[in-house]
Amino acid sequence: MMFAIKHEKPEPMEIGLETLQALNLLVVSEPQVASTFYQNFYLLIIRDILTVMTDYRHVSGFKL
């Protein structure tokens, strides 16, 4: 998913974002899993998303 959101083409990037959003919805539904998941991956996910959002090559395809 993280590789997909960094892709320069909008289609793979959007698929990666949609998959990440679906994963987030699954993780949120289980509080114990969410706690462990976010402790391990939250900062990595936020960093990669902010990197993509601030990259000029991705701006046009970043709808989510």
PEHUBEL-V278735 format. One record per residue. N is the residue number from 0. RES is the residue in one letter. PSI is psi in whole degrees, 0 to 359 (* if undefined). Layout:
N|RES|PSI  N|RES|PSI
//
This chain:
0|M|318  1|M|325  2|F|320  3|A|320  4|I|342  5|K|357  6|H|146  7|E|335  8|K|138  9|P|325  10|E|306  11|P|325  12|M|315  13|E|323  14|I|318  15|G|318  16|L|319  17|E|320  18|T|319  19|L|320  20|Q|318  21|A|318  22|L|317  23|N|319  24|L|323  25|L|318  26|V|319  27|V|330  28|S|345  29|E|100  30|P|319  31|Q|319  32|V|317  33|A|316  34|S|311  35|T|315  36|F|310  37|Y|328  38|Q|325  39|N|330  40|F|349  41|Y|309  42|L|323  43|L|317  44|I|313  45|I|317  46|R|314  47|D|321  48|I|317  49|L|325  50|T|316  51|V|318  52|M|331  53|T|0  54|D|124  55|Y|335  56|R|342  57|H|351  58|V|318  59|S|331  60|G|6  61|F|82  62|K|327  63|L|*
//
